[in-house]
Amino acid sequence: MNVTTEESGGVSIVRVREARLMYPMLRDFADAVSTLITSGKRDILIDMTPVTYVDSATIGCLMDLYRQVNSTGGHLKLSSVQKRVETMLTMTGAQNFIEIHADEPAAVKSFGA
């Protein structure tokens, strides 16, 4: 899976560079975020720009990562979520926990960075 991480204003940004985020490729994605959490990063933004499809395993993975970050006092947010993916997040109720922002600058700003 093609996933990268970088820092911007104290926020760790995970860039998903796949059109379809689903099992079995979730391991690399989850590992990238988990590595940030274990290294002490508390403000994590997932850039979903190219992602046009997620499956139920992805929703479960996002919720698990949200719980991990939240348990450390941190925040996990999403930016640039495509309409189809946003619909899936809304249908499952995940958007009640994970903040969704229209674009990366707005999302980074929401962390207070």
N, C-alpha and C positions, 0 to 999 in steps of 0.2 A: 504494500500500500504506500502511496505517496503522501506523506504527512511531514510537515516541518514545524519548528517552533522558533520564536523570536521574542524579543522584549520591546515594549513601547511604553514609555512613561510609567514604568513600574508594573505594567500588565504583561503577563505571559500570553502570547498569541499562538494558538495552534492552528495551522493552516491545513485544511483538508483539501487535497488536490485530486479528488476523484469525483466523478459524476454520481456514482452509486456507492453509498456507504451502507454496507450490510455484512452479515455473517457470511463467510469466515474471516473477512479482512479486518474485523473490529479489533483484533488482538494488538496490531501495531498502533492503531489509534488510541486504544485504552492505555497501552504501555507508555505512549508519549505523554499523555495527560497525567498518569500515575507517577511517572518520573518527576514531573514538575511538582506534584504535591509532596512527594517524599523529599524533594530537595528544598522544601520550605516555601514554595510559591503559593500565594493565597488568592491572588486575583488572576483568574484564567479566562481568556476569551477564545472561543472556538469560531474561526472564520469558515462559514459554510458556503461561500460564494459559488463554487462550481457544483455543489451537491443538489441533484434534482430528484433523488430517490433515497429514502431510508426504509428499512424494514423494522419489524417489531423488536428484533434483537438490538438494533441501533438505539431505539427509544429506551430499552432497558439499560443499555450501556451508558447512555447519557444520564439517566436517573441515578445509576450507581456512582458515576463520577461526580454528579452533583452532591450526593450524600457524602462522598469522601471529602470533597472540598469544604462543604458546609460544616462537617465535623471538626475541621481545623480552624473554623472561624472565617473561612474564605468565601469567595464568590465565583461561581461558574456562570458565564453568560454566552449567548450565541449572537453572531452578527451575520448580516447578508443572507438570511434564510430565504430560499426560494419558496414560492407560494405553495407548491405541492407538499414540500417538507413541513412548512408551517401548518398546513391543514392536518397532517399526521400528528404533529405535536399537540395541536388543539384537540383533536379527537381523543387522544389518549390522556389529556390533562397535564401533560408534561410542562406546558407553558405556564401553568399555575406555580411552578417551582423555578424553572429556568427562564431568566429574562431573555427576551429576544429584541435585538436592536436592528434597525434598518440598515445601518452601515457601520464600518469599523470605527471611524472617528467618534460617532455618537456613543458607541459601546465603550470605547476607551475612556471617554469623558465621564460616563456613568459610574466608573469606578472611583471617580474623584481624582484621577491622574492629571 
